[in-house]
Amino acid sequence: MTFISELEPTNLWRHFDQILTIPRGSKEEAQIRAFIVSVAENSGLNYTIDDAGNLVVRKPASAGLEGCPITILQSHLDMVNEKNSDVVHDFSKDPIQPQKDNSHVKASGTTLGSDNGIGVAAMLAIMEATDLTHGPLELLFTIDEETGLTGASNLDPGMLEGRRLINLDSEDTGTLCVGCAGGADSLLTLPIETESAPDGGSAVALRLHGLKGGHSGIDIHLQRGNAIQLLARSLFGAAQKVPFRISQIEGGNMHNAIPREAIATIVTADPETLMATLETEISAIEEEYRPAEPGMTSEVGATDLPTSVLTETAGNRVLELLVGLPHGVMAMSYDIPGLVETSTNLATLQAGDSAYQILLSNRSSVGSALTALRQKIRATAELAGASVEEGDGYPGWKPDLESNVLQVTQAVHQRELGVEPKVEAVHAGLECGLIGEMVAGMDMISMGPQIDFPHSPDERVDIASVGDFYKLLTATLAELC
């Protein structure tokens, strides 16, 4: 047990403390699901697991409220496994190491998993509680949200009888979410040709790191640097002045995280001039991005000579494609001031023996705009000779400002927390879009505590906001009856 268990409300934080010790990367949710099943069984509650691995636990109503309509609470089990490159941590077995940072909890060089671990902990606390007032509950725990919402996509809707749902995956205290963007990835495969490293050449290693990264939906408007694209930009600029050959470029880890680090190994006949040129290129980039990326750091130095390099043509194609692909906000909403409508995240670059793969995560609240963005990416990729795979993606969630659940929660928020909540849509994918499309007539909102910098090792959760979140949630369950 850590200091986490001593925070208030203790019934929620105690469960989160336990969750921190359980591996739960995307597609690796078996252990956390088994833990939730054990809590359900110890509480005498029935549960169902569908073929995809989603779990529903059913809790009867408080005495006298058996006739109240069922309310569904929903969180996802998985977390984004991201760490700083100098941190030794095996997400498959090592517990997350929490630390207190003034009024926040964060992890030691890794993601914390408060997204969506706080929501899961709140549901576990409600499962065990004997002093709450509520109607019948269905507690839905979905899998694999972070790599494409595949758990919700394959949910067996027959497990759910309720037609009102509170999603616990929002990250702004004082805000009730009533809509989200849809999204779909684009996977580019660029064939490459290699040859032996040239005789007499010297190898130079370039590393760009220390960027903030963050959630590719929620944080995309902050104009943070994309390590992959900035590294490619520095190489492209240097290539106009000093000849070199690329051996390897890689960067990024997750489709829904802005890349924080990227590396390259290149071979040249004039290493001193090349290193000086790269440092000049990167210095200009660091100065340009300093307000958004004060921690950006680069390292340029000699390294061991690789056995092979890309051909000159292949190397040029890689750089031209990386520099030419879009990244960031493509359009702002006409309807909701301040809301990003359309964006893309150049998320990962992986080097293989015969091809490079580039993954872009695309989002929009307007279907036609999402289609147009993917067409732009396809056209750019095909000009470079790359092939493109496009998945089906996931739907957006259209706001319903007449929602009964919304109106009840707004009133409870005002009464319990003393302030009227904001009502907003978010530029991120929430499972509400899929569940609402799958189950007709579902009345939905989303809420959560204050979580900053999700999907990055800077992730932190505001301690006081967790108490407000749990108070709002439990009071809303009572008011809905």
MIRO-603205 format. One record per residue (C-alpha): x, z, y; residue number from 1. Coordinates in steps of 0.001 Angstrom, whole numbers, plus 500000, padded with zeros to 6 digits. Layout:
<rec east="X" up="Z" north="Y" resi="NUM"/>
...
END
This chain:
<rec east="500000" up="500000" north="500000" resi="1"/>
<rec east="501167" up="499310" north="503558" resi="2"/>
<rec east="500133" up="500407" north="507039" resi="3"/>
<rec east="497380" up="497776" north="506778" resi="4"/>
<rec east="495205" up="500126" north="504713" resi="5"/>
<rec east="495159" up="502689" north="507527" resi="6"/>
<rec east="493635" up="500304" north="510095" resi="7"/>
<rec east="489952" up="500421" north="511032" resi="8"/>
<rec east="487592" up="499488" north="509475" resi="9"/>
<rec east="489473" up="500831" north="506459" resi="10"/>
<rec east="487118" up="499319" north="503873" resi="11"/>
<rec east="487951" up="495804" north="505148" resi="12"/>
<rec east="491666" up="496328" north="505792" resi="13"/>
<rec east="492165" up="497994" north="502406" resi="14"/>
<rec east="491012" up="494817" north="500719" resi="15"/>
<rec east="493145" up="492640" north="502982" resi="16"/>
<rec east="496153" up="494777" north="502077" resi="17"/>
<rec east="495478" up="493994" north="498417" resi="18"/>
<rec east="494925" up="490301" north="499162" resi="19"/>
<rec east="498410" up="490100" north="500716" resi="20"/>
<rec east="499908" up="490840" north="497282" resi="21"/>
<rec east="498013" up="488055" north="495467" resi="22"/>
<rec east="499313" up="484445" north="495399" resi="23"/>
<rec east="496592" up="482131" north="496717" resi="24"/>
<rec east="498008" up="478846" north="497834" resi="25"/>
<rec east="495657" up="475870" north="497714" resi="26"/>
<rec east="494749" up="474938" north="494125" resi="27"/>
<rec east="496277" up="478239" north="492957" resi="28"/>
<rec east="493308" up="480557" north="493471" resi="29"/>
<rec east="492889" up="481845" north="489901" resi="30"/>
<rec east="494411" up="485265" north="490609" resi="31"/>
<rec east="492468" up="485955" north="493793" resi="32"/>
<rec east="489243" up="484780" north="492130" resi="33"/>
<rec east="489902" up="487128" north="489193" resi="34"/>
<rec east="490443" up="489992" north="491652" resi="35"/>
<rec east="487084" up="489314" north="493340" resi="36"/>
<rec east="485359" up="489127" north="489947" resi="37"/>
<rec east="486825" up="492535" north="489085" resi="38"/>
<rec east="485429" up="494005" north="492314" resi="39"/>
<rec east="482030" up="492461" north="491550" resi="40"/>
<rec east="482009" up="493825" north="488004" resi="41"/>
<rec east="483039" up="497292" north="489174" resi="42"/>
<rec east="480137" up="497177" north="491632" resi="43"/>
<rec east="477679" up="496010" north="488957" resi="44"/>
<rec east="477044" up="492657" north="490637" resi="45"/>
<rec east="476245" up="489350" north="488956" resi="46"/>
<rec east="478354" up="486273" north="489649" resi="47"/>
<rec east="478640" up="482583" north="488791" resi="48"/>
<rec east="481654" up="480251" north="488790" resi="49"/>
<rec east="481073" up="476496" north="488950" resi="50"/>
<rec east="483183" up="473794" north="487319" resi="51"/>
<rec east="485294" up="473373" north="490473" resi="52"/>
<rec east="486214" up="477070" north="490529" resi="53"/>
<rec east="483960" up="478177" north="493399" resi="54"/>
<rec east="482529" up="481671" north="492973" resi="55"/>
<rec east="479162" up="483117" north="494017" resi="56"/>
<rec east="478563" up="486879" north="493830" resi="57"/>
<rec east="474969" up="488085" north="494241" resi="58"/>
<rec east="474170" up="491420" north="495832" resi="59"/>
<rec east="470587" up="492726" north="495815" resi="60"/>
<rec east="468843" up="493701" north="499035" resi="61"/>
<rec east="468758" up="497204" north="500437" resi="62"/>
<rec east="465720" up="499192" north="499312" resi="63"/>
<rec east="462556" up="497852" north="500910" resi="64"/>
<rec east="464106" up="494547" north="502010" resi="65"/>
<rec east="463768" up="492654" north="498736" resi="66"/>
<rec east="461424" up="490138" north="500355" resi="67"/>
<rec east="463865" up="489187" north="503088" resi="68"/>
<rec east="465228" up="485612" north="502875" resi="69"/>
<rec east="468623" up="485287" north="501202" resi="70"/>
<rec east="471665" up="485123" north="503473" resi="71"/>
<rec east="474827" up="483372" north="502281" resi="72"/>
<rec east="478229" up="484608" north="503431" resi="73"/>
<rec east="481063" up="482129" north="502878" resi="74"/>
<rec east="484861" up="482156" north="503029" resi="75"/>
<rec east="487591" up="480157" north="501324" resi="76"/>
<rec east="490101" up="481762" north="498965" resi="77"/>
<rec east="493222" up="479707" north="499657" resi="78"/>
<rec east="495787" up="479973" north="502425" resi="79"/>
<rec east="498401" up="477690" north="503958" resi="80"/>
<rec east="501849" up="478468" north="502534" resi="81"/>
<rec east="504251" up="477916" north="505432" resi="82"/>
<rec east="507538" up="479685" north="506134" resi="83"/>
<rec east="510563" up="479354" north="508342" resi="84"/>
<rec east="513384" up="477532" north="506556" resi="85"/>
<rec east="515722" up="480523" north="506798" resi="86"/>
<rec east="513217" up="482861" north="505109" resi="87"/>
<rec east="513521" up="483484" north="501372" resi="88"/>
<rec east="509971" up="483717" north="500044" resi="89"/>
<rec east="508285" up="482401" north="496897" resi="90"/>
<rec east="504571" up="482093" north="497612" resi="91"/>
<rec east="503846" up="481829" north="493881" resi="92"/>
<rec east="504872" up="485437" north="493281" resi="93"/>
<rec east="506135" up="487238" north="496391" resi="94"/>
<rec east="503673" up="489379" north="498387" resi="95"/>
<rec east="503209" up="488614" north="502060" resi="96"/>
<rec east="505171" up="491143" north="504122" resi="97"/>
<rec east="502993" up="492296" north="507049" resi="98"/>
<rec east="504310" up="493798" north="510252" resi="99"/>
<rec east="502641" up="495251" north="513301" resi="100"/>
<rec east="503263" up="493344" north="516513" resi="101"/>
<rec east="501782" up="495508" north="519271" resi="102"/>
<rec east="498023" up="494928" north="518936" resi="103"/>
<rec east="498385" up="492315" north="516193" resi="104"/>
<rec east="499281" up="491998" north="512534" resi="105"/>
<rec east="501569" up="489147" north="511522" resi="106"/>
<rec east="503891" up="488348" north="508626" resi="107"/>
<rec east="507675" up="488340" north="508358" resi="108"/>
<rec east="508602" up="484672" north="508750" resi="109"/>
<rec east="505645" up="483289" north="506770" resi="110"/>
<rec east="501999" up="482581" north="507302" resi="111"/>
<rec east="499909" up="485752" north="507095" resi="112"/>
<rec east="496842" up="484293" north="505405" resi="113"/>
<rec east="494372" up="485996" north="507754" resi="114"/>
<rec east="492894" up="482488" north="507673" resi="115"/>
<rec east="490673" up="483046" north="505672" resi="116"/>
<rec east="491815" up="486319" north="504106" resi="117"/>
<rec east="490042" up="488461" north="506716" resi="118"/>
<rec east="486772" up="486714" north="505894" resi="119"/>
<rec east="487347" up="487302" north="502170" resi="120"/>
<rec east="488170" up="490973" north="502839" resi="121"/>
<rec east="484995" up="491396" north="504894" resi="122"/>
<rec east="482910" up="489994" north="502038" resi="123"/>
<rec east="484615" up="492315" north="499548" resi="124"/>
<rec east="483890" up="495274" north="501825" resi="125"/>
<rec east="480221" up="494271" north="501983" resi="126"/>
<rec east="480117" up="493839" north="498192" resi="127"/>
<rec east="481244" up="497427" north="497693" resi="128"/>
<rec east="479346" up="499048" north="500575" resi="129"/>
<rec east="476425" up="501362" north="499796" resi="130"/>
<rec east="475548" up="502274" north="503396" resi="131"/>
<rec east="474645" up="498863" north="504852" resi="132"/>
<rec east="471225" up="497403" north="505589" resi="133"/>
<rec east="470710" up="493819" north="504464" resi="134"/>
<rec east="468491" up="491468" north="502547" resi="135"/>
<rec east="469595" up="489738" north="499342" resi="136"/>
<rec east="473076" up="488242" north="499672" resi="137"/>
<rec east="474929" up="485355" north="498077" resi="138"/>
<rec east="478668" up="485676" north="498687" resi="139"/>
<rec east="480263" up="482251" north="498280" resi="140"/>
<rec east="484039" up="482020" north="497820" resi="141"/>
<rec east="485277" up="478421" north="497819" resi="142"/>
<rec east="488616" up="477062" north="496655" resi="143"/>
<rec east="491102" up="474581" north="498098" resi="144"/>
<rec east="489776" up="474389" north="501634" resi="145"/>
<rec east="493157" up="473885" north="503238" resi="146"/>
<rec east="494099" up="470639" north="501473" resi="147"/>
<rec east="490883" up="468743" north="502082" resi="148"/>
<rec east="487874" up="471028" north="501517" resi="149"/>
<rec east="487756" up="469917" north="497892" resi="150"/>
<rec east="486135" up="473143" north="496701" resi="151"/>
<rec east="483153" up="472679" north="498982" resi="152"/>
<rec east="483129" up="468951" north="498196" resi="153"/>
<rec east="482636" up="469734" north="494506" resi="154"/>
<rec east="480389" up="472760" north="494936" resi="155"/>
<rec east="477473" up="473057" north="492522" resi="156"/>
<rec east="474620" up="473448" north="495038" resi="157"/>
<rec east="472411" up="474825" north="492278" resi="158"/>
<rec east="474324" up="478102" north="492583" resi="159"/>
<rec east="472794" up="478709" north="496023" resi="160"/>
<rec east="469204" up="479770" north="496609" resi="161"/>
<rec east="469686" up="480810" north="500232" resi="162"/>
<rec east="469049" up="478518" north="503169" resi="163"/>
<rec east="470857" up="480412" north="505900" resi="164"/>
<rec east="474621" up="480760" north="505929" resi="165"/>
<rec east="477259" up="482617" north="507925" resi="166"/>
<rec east="480701" up="481081" north="507533" resi="167"/>
<rec east="483542" up="483545" north="508237" resi="168"/>
<rec east="486308" up="481010" north="508924" resi="169"/>
<rec east="486287" up="480881" north="512735" resi="170"/>
<rec east="489248" up="482160" north="514722" resi="171"/>
<rec east="488020" up="482969" north="518239" resi="172"/>
<rec east="486511" up="486372" north="518921" resi="173"/>
<rec east="483534" up="486311" north="521248" resi="174"/>
<rec east="482616" up="482821" north="520083" resi="175"/>
<rec east="479960" up="481593" north="517684" resi="176"/>
<rec east="480730" up="478196" north="516213" resi="177"/>
<rec east="477853" up="475779" north="515623" resi="178"/>
<rec east="479638" up="472493" north="514903" resi="179"/>
<rec east="482893" up="470939" north="513744" resi="180"/>
<rec east="484722" up="467658" north="513446" resi="181"/>
<rec east="484790" up="465483" north="510375" resi="182"/>
<rec east="488064" up="464218" north="509041" resi="183"/>
<rec east="489888" up="461907" north="506668" resi="184"/>
<rec east="493555" up="461416" north="505800" resi="185"/>
<rec east="495613" up="458234" north="505828" resi="186"/>
<rec east="498484" up="458041" north="503328" resi="187"/>
<rec east="501087" up="455391" north="504110" resi="188"/>
<rec east="503589" up="454116" north="501563" resi="189"/>
<rec east="506497" up="452148" north="503005" resi="190"/>
<rec east="508716" up="450407" north="500414" resi="191"/>
<rec east="512445" up="450779" north="501050" resi="192"/>
<rec east="515627" up="449209" north="499736" resi="193"/>
<rec east="518896" up="451106" north="499389" resi="194"/>
<rec east="522525" up="450202" north="498887" resi="195"/>
<rec east="525824" up="452020" north="498539" resi="196"/>
<rec east="527059" up="453894" north="501584" resi="197"/>
<rec east="529512" up="451706" north="503546" resi="198"/>
<rec east="533227" up="452258" north="503021" resi="199"/>
<rec east="534926" up="454177" north="505771" resi="200"/>
<rec east="531713" up="455706" north="507026" resi="201"/>
<rec east="531144" up="459338" north="507976" resi="202"/>
<rec east="527926" up="461267" north="507511" resi="203"/>
<rec east="526067" up="463116" north="510274" resi="204"/>
<rec east="523258" up="465620" north="509685" resi="205"/>
<rec east="520518" up="466127" north="512264" resi="206"/>
<rec east="518048" up="469011" north="512104" resi="207"/>
<rec east="515214" up="469738" north="514521" resi="208"/>
<rec east="513494" up="473106" north="514108" resi="209"/>
<rec east="512066" up="476122" north="515932" resi="210"/>
<rec east="508914" up="474302" north="517042" resi="211"/>
<rec east="505643" up="476227" north="517100" resi="212"/>
<rec east="503639" up="473928" north="514834" resi="213"/>
<rec east="500156" up="475307" north="514338" resi="214"/>
<rec east="496757" up="474161" north="513118" resi="215"/>
<rec east="496399" up="470403" north="513390" resi="216"/>
<rec east="492818" up="470728" north="514642" resi="217"/>
<rec east="492592" up="473917" north="516661" resi="218"/>
<rec east="496047" up="473621" north="518278" resi="219"/>
<rec east="496330" up="469846" north="518666" resi="220"/>
<rec east="495320" up="469946" north="522354" resi="221"/>
<rec east="498229" up="472252" north="523231" resi="222"/>
<rec east="500590" up="469236" north="523259" resi="223"/>
<rec east="503175" up="470864" north="521032" resi="224"/>
<rec east="505984" up="468758" north="519689" resi="225"/>
<rec east="505811" up="467021" north="516333" resi="226"/>
<rec east="509219" up="467543" north="514713" resi="227"/>
<rec east="509009" up="464357" north="512630" resi="228"/>
<rec east="508172" up="462125" north="515543" resi="229"/>
<rec east="510641" up="463749" north="517935" resi="230"/>
<rec east="513464" up="463440" north="515424" resi="231"/>
<rec east="512569" up="459781" north="514838" resi="232"/>
<rec east="512442" up="459240" north="518591" resi="233"/>
<rec east="515952" up="460655" north="519038" resi="234"/>
<rec east="517279" up="458454" north="516234" resi="235"/>
<rec east="515524" up="455385" north="517618" resi="236"/>
<rec east="517053" up="455999" north="521044" resi="237"/>
<rec east="520530" up="456552" north="519617" resi="238"/>
<rec east="520284" up="453413" north="517488" resi="239"/>
<rec east="520123" up="451313" north="520650" resi="240"/>
<rec east="523646" up="452525" north="521543" resi="241"/>
<rec east="525556" up="453373" north="518356" resi="242"/>
<rec east="525191" up="451609" north="514975" resi="243"/>
<rec east="524348" up="453820" north="512005" resi="244"/>
<rec east="522580" up="453703" north="508661" resi="245"/>
<rec east="519897" up="456116" north="507529" resi="246"/>
<rec east="520345" up="457928" north="504248" resi="247"/>
<rec east="517283" up="460176" north="504425" resi="248"/>
<rec east="514619" up="461505" north="506816" resi="249"/>
<rec east="512063" up="464167" north="505882" resi="250"/>
<rec east="509788" up="466667" north="507595" resi="251"/>
<rec east="506486" up="468532" north="507535" resi="252"/>
<rec east="504860" up="470434" north="504686" resi="253"/>
<rec east="501070" up="470454" north="505061" resi="254"/>
<rec east="498467" up="467884" north="506050" resi="255"/>
<rec east="496743" up="470352" north="508403" resi="256"/>
<rec east="499841" up="471836" north="510057" resi="257"/>
<rec east="501740" up="470270" north="512956" resi="258"/>
<rec east="505308" up="469689" north="511657" resi="259"/>
<rec east="507765" up="472320" north="512880" resi="260"/>
<rec east="510942" up="471039" north="511220" resi="261"/>
<rec east="512519" up="467700" north="510314" resi="262"/>
<rec east="515922" up="466638" north="509029" resi="263"/>
<rec east="517922" up="463439" north="508728" resi="264"/>
<rec east="521227" up="462327" north="507213" resi="265"/>
<rec east="522828" up="459195" north="508649" resi="266"/>
<rec east="526109" up="457327" north="508160" resi="267"/>
<rec east="528214" up="455759" north="510906" resi="268"/>
<rec east="531714" up="454435" north="511569" resi="269"/>
<rec east="531851" up="456367" north="514861" resi="270"/>
<rec east="530580" up="459902" north="514211" resi="271"/>
<rec east="531867" up="461459" north="517434" resi="272"/>
<rec east="530099" up="458950" north="519661" resi="273"/>
<rec east="526941" up="459122" north="517550" resi="274"/>
<rec east="526776" up="462925" north="517660" resi="275"/>
<rec east="527282" up="462939" north="521427" resi="276"/>
<rec east="524571" up="460293" north="521824" resi="277"/>
<rec east="522125" up="462226" north="519630" resi="278"/>
<rec east="522764" up="465410" north="521574" resi="279"/>
<rec east="521982" up="463554" north="524805" resi="280"/>
<rec east="518754" up="462145" north="523355" resi="281"/>
<rec east="517641" up="465516" north="522015" resi="282"/>
<rec east="518589" up="467349" north="525199" resi="283"/>
<rec east="516193" up="465108" north="527132" resi="284"/>
<rec east="513436" up="465787" north="524592" resi="285"/>
<rec east="514035" up="469553" north="524716" resi="286"/>
<rec east="513808" up="469529" north="528489" resi="287"/>
<rec east="510613" up="467452" north="528358" resi="288"/>
<rec east="508933" up="469819" north="525877" resi="289"/>
<rec east="510382" up="473114" north="527135" resi="290"/>
<rec east="507058" up="474462" north="528556" resi="291"/>
<rec east="505296" up="473953" north="525213" resi="292"/>
<rec east="508285" up="474431" north="522881" resi="293"/>
<rec east="510728" up="476974" north="524352" resi="294"/>
<rec east="512125" up="477721" north="520894" resi="295"/>
<rec east="512940" up="474123" north="519947" resi="296"/>
<rec east="516447" up="473979" north="518497" resi="297"/>
<rec east="518600" up="471119" north="517207" resi="298"/>
<rec east="521734" up="470979" north="515112" resi="299"/>
<rec east="523990" up="467915" north="514918" resi="300"/>
<rec east="527136" up="467960" north="512792" resi="301"/>
<rec east="529234" up="466411" north="510078" resi="302"/>
<rec east="528062" up="466593" north="506461" resi="303"/>
<rec east="528997" up="465250" north="503051" resi="304"/>
<rec east="528873" up="461492" north="502648" resi="305"/>
<rec east="525818" up="460432" north="500604" resi="306"/>
<rec east="526124" up="457876" north="497809" resi="307"/>
<rec east="523486" up="455531" north="499212" resi="308"/>
<rec east="521797" up="454513" north="502452" resi="309"/>
<rec east="518757" up="452475" north="503408" resi="310"/>
<rec east="519446" up="448835" north="504104" resi="311"/>
<rec east="519564" up="448002" north="507778" resi="312"/>
<rec east="516142" up="446326" north="507627" resi="313"/>
<rec east="514548" up="449230" north="505746" resi="314"/>
<rec east="516013" up="451798" north="508131" resi="315"/>
<rec east="514722" up="449912" north="511142" resi="316"/>
<rec east="511230" up="449708" north="509619" resi="317"/>
<rec east="511133" up="453453" north="508966" resi="318"/>
<rec east="512092" up="454364" north="512520" resi="319"/>
<rec east="509835" up="451767" north="514130" resi="320"/>
<rec east="506864" up="452953" north="512086" resi="321"/>
<rec east="507453" up="456639" north="512834" resi="322"/>
<rec east="507847" up="455987" north="516552" resi="323"/>
<rec east="504846" up="453643" north="516655" resi="324"/>
<rec east="502318" up="455794" north="514777" resi="325"/>
<rec east="499921" up="457863" north="516893" resi="326"/>
<rec east="499965" up="461645" north="517026" resi="327"/>
<rec east="497957" up="464114" north="519085" resi="328"/>
<rec east="494704" up="463950" north="521039" resi="329"/>
<rec east="493175" up="460489" north="521074" resi="330"/>
<rec east="489976" up="461301" north="523015" resi="331"/>
<rec east="488124" up="464246" north="524575" resi="332"/>
<rec east="484407" up="464808" north="524095" resi="333"/>
<rec east="482016" up="463293" north="526629" resi="334"/>
<rec east="479327" up="465833" north="525678" resi="335"/>
<rec east="481172" up="469172" north="525444" resi="336"/>
<rec east="483722" up="469828" north="528217" resi="337"/>
<rec east="487122" up="470837" north="526897" resi="338"/>
<rec east="486408" up="469855" north="523277" resi="339"/>
<rec east="488765" up="467424" north="521572" resi="340"/>
<rec east="486707" up="464590" north="520103" resi="341"/>
<rec east="489334" up="462622" north="518165" resi="342"/>
<rec east="492896" up="463385" north="517103" resi="343"/>
<rec east="495520" up="462665" north="514490" resi="344"/>
<rec east="498416" up="464680" north="513098" resi="345"/>
<rec east="501462" up="462861" north="511744" resi="346"/>
<rec east="501782" up="465586" north="509148" resi="347"/>
<rec east="504397" up="464887" north="506491" resi="348"/>
<rec east="507239" up="462481" north="505753" resi="349"/>
<rec east="508588" up="462414" north="502220" resi="350"/>
<rec east="511521" up="460296" north="501067" resi="351"/>
<rec east="511440" up="458793" north="497582" resi="352"/>
<rec east="513786" up="456517" north="495648" resi="353"/>
<rec east="511822" up="453354" north="496373" resi="354"/>
<rec east="509418" up="454286" north="499164" resi="355"/>
<rec east="508722" up="456681" north="502030" resi="356"/>
<rec east="505307" up="458338" north="502188" resi="357"/>
<rec east="503770" up="459337" north="505514" resi="358"/>
<rec east="500567" up="461398" north="505697" resi="359"/>
<rec east="498358" up="461506" north="508772" resi="360"/>
<rec east="495427" up="463911" north="509103" resi="361"/>
<rec east="492683" up="462417" north="511279" resi="362"/>
<rec east="489716" up="464209" north="512844" resi="363"/>
<rec east="486751" up="463296" north="515007" resi="364"/>
<rec east="483256" up="464517" north="515797" resi="365"/>
<rec east="482208" up="460860" north="516206" resi="366"/>
<rec east="482144" up="458793" north="513032" resi="367"/>
<rec east="482851" up="455454" north="514695" resi="368"/>
<rec east="485808" up="456917" north="516583" resi="369"/>
<rec east="487285" up="458245" north="513330" resi="370"/>
<rec east="486910" up="454781" north="511803" resi="371"/>
<rec east="488591" up="453153" north="514812" resi="372"/>
<rec east="491509" up="455598" north="514626" resi="373"/>
<rec east="492067" up="454875" north="510953" resi="374"/>
<rec east="491964" up="451153" north="511685" resi="375"/>
<rec east="494665" up="451625" north="514334" resi="376"/>
<rec east="496843" up="453502" north="511842" resi="377"/>
<rec east="496266" up="450851" north="509161" resi="378"/>
<rec east="497131" up="448012" north="511544" resi="379"/>
<rec east="500342" up="449740" north="512654" resi="380"/>
<rec east="501327" up="450519" north="509070" resi="381"/>
<rec east="500688" up="447003" north="507803" resi="382"/>
<rec east="502767" up="445518" north="510621" resi="383"/>
<rec east="505666" up="447555" north="509234" resi="384"/>
<rec east="504960" up="446434" north="505667" resi="385"/>
<rec east="503404" up="449700" north="504489" resi="386"/>
<rec east="500346" up="450047" north="502279" resi="387"/>
<rec east="497572" up="452492" north="503190" resi="388"/>
<rec east="495337" up="454737" north="501080" resi="389"/>
<rec east="492265" up="456183" north="502767" resi="390"/>
<rec east="490278" up="459002" north="501164" resi="391"/>
<rec east="486569" up="459555" north="501708" resi="392"/>
<rec east="487189" up="462574" north="503929" resi="393"/>
<rec east="484568" up="465125" north="504877" resi="394"/>
<rec east="481608" up="465076" north="507279" resi="395"/>
<rec east="481271" up="466786" north="510606" resi="396"/>
<rec east="478697" up="469464" north="511371" resi="397"/>
<rec east="476206" up="468625" north="514115" resi="398"/>
<rec east="475306" up="471590" north="516362" resi="399"/>
<rec east="471758" up="473007" north="516185" resi="400"/>
<rec east="471233" up="475122" north="519286" resi="401"/>
<rec east="467715" up="476038" north="518088" resi="402"/>
<rec east="469101" up="477725" north="514955" resi="403"/>
<rec east="467369" up="481006" north="514099" resi="404"/>
<rec east="470609" up="482479" north="512724" resi="405"/>
<rec east="472334" up="481560" north="515989" resi="406"/>
<rec east="469664" up="483152" north="518151" resi="407"/>
<rec east="469640" up="486368" north="516116" resi="408"/>
<rec east="473449" up="486612" north="516160" resi="409"/>
<rec east="473599" up="485956" north="519899" resi="410"/>
<rec east="471225" up="488871" north="520531" resi="411"/>
<rec east="473159" up="491169" north="518194" resi="412"/>
<rec east="476454" up="490205" north="519845" resi="413"/>
<rec east="475057" up="491105" north="523268" resi="414"/>
<rec east="473638" up="494410" north="522008" resi="415"/>
<rec east="476562" up="495571" north="519849" resi="416"/>
<rec east="479569" up="494210" north="521751" resi="417"/>
<rec east="478139" up="494238" north="525268" resi="418"/>
<rec east="478856" up="490631" north="526101" resi="419"/>
<rec east="477110" up="487316" north="525571" resi="420"/>
<rec east="479059" up="485157" north="523107" resi="421"/>
<rec east="480245" up="481646" north="523784" resi="422"/>
<rec east="478563" up="479002" north="521647" resi="423"/>
<rec east="480964" up="476180" north="520816" resi="424"/>
<rec east="481930" up="473473" north="518382" resi="425"/>
<rec east="485529" up="473220" north="517132" resi="426"/>
<rec east="487908" up="470367" north="516498" resi="427"/>
<rec east="488630" up="471489" north="512967" resi="428"/>
<rec east="487077" up="470937" north="509574" resi="429"/>
<rec east="484736" up="473678" north="508405" resi="430"/>
<rec east="483027" up="473731" north="505050" resi="431"/>
<rec east="479685" up="474020" north="506837" resi="432"/>
<rec east="479640" up="470239" north="507268" resi="433"/>
<rec east="479863" up="469646" north="503526" resi="434"/>
<rec east="477523" up="472464" north="502538" resi="435"/>
<rec east="474948" up="471400" north="505118" resi="436"/>
<rec east="475056" up="467830" north="503866" resi="437"/>
<rec east="474760" up="468992" north="500251" resi="438"/>
<rec east="471966" up="471549" north="500723" resi="439"/>
<rec east="469097" up="470333" north="502886" resi="440"/>
<rec east="467706" up="472719" north="505478" resi="441"/>
<rec east="470721" up="475035" north="505659" resi="442"/>
<rec east="470759" up="477060" north="508912" resi="443"/>
<rec east="474419" up="477854" north="509690" resi="444"/>
<rec east="476804" up="479471" north="512129" resi="445"/>
<rec east="480470" up="480454" north="511874" resi="446"/>
<rec east="482208" up="483547" north="513238" resi="447"/>
<rec east="485498" up="485376" north="512846" resi="448"/>
<rec east="488129" up="487600" north="514471" resi="449"/>
<rec east="490844" up="486446" north="516859" resi="450"/>
<rec east="493503" up="484601" north="514845" resi="451"/>
<rec east="496305" up="482942" north="516794" resi="452"/>
<rec east="498663" up="480204" north="515563" resi="453"/>
<rec east="497122" up="479715" north="512083" resi="454"/>
<rec east="498984" up="477482" north="509609" resi="455"/>
<rec east="502343" up="478570" north="511034" resi="456"/>
<rec east="504709" up="481516" north="510527" resi="457"/>
<rec east="503611" up="482735" north="513987" resi="458"/>
<rec east="500087" up="483374" north="512658" resi="459"/>
<rec east="498714" up="486702" north="513831" resi="460"/>
<rec east="495365" up="488497" north="513854" resi="461"/>
<rec east="494174" up="490783" north="516635" resi="462"/>
<rec east="493501" up="494205" north="515107" resi="463"/>
<rec east="490688" up="495278" north="517443" resi="464"/>
<rec east="488887" up="491949" north="517026" resi="465"/>
<rec east="488616" up="492541" north="513268" resi="466"/>
<rec east="486596" up="495690" north="513923" resi="467"/>
<rec east="484338" up="493830" north="516373" resi="468"/>
<rec east="483915" up="490994" north="513862" resi="469"/>
<rec east="482891" up="493326" north="511040" resi="470"/>
<rec east="480529" up="495272" north="513310" resi="471"/>
<rec east="478876" up="492039" north="514436" resi="472"/>
<rec east="478588" up="490718" north="510900" resi="473"/>
<rec east="477025" up="493820" north="509368" resi="474"/>
<rec east="474663" up="494339" north="512298" resi="475"/>
<rec east="473582" up="490693" north="512080" resi="476"/>
<rec east="472800" up="491052" north="508369" resi="477"/>
<rec east="470553" up="493990" north="509213" resi="478"/>
<rec east="468857" up="492169" north="512102" resi="479"/>
<rec east="468163" up="489063" north="510034" resi="480"/>
<rec east="465705" up="491181" north="508031" resi="481"/>
END
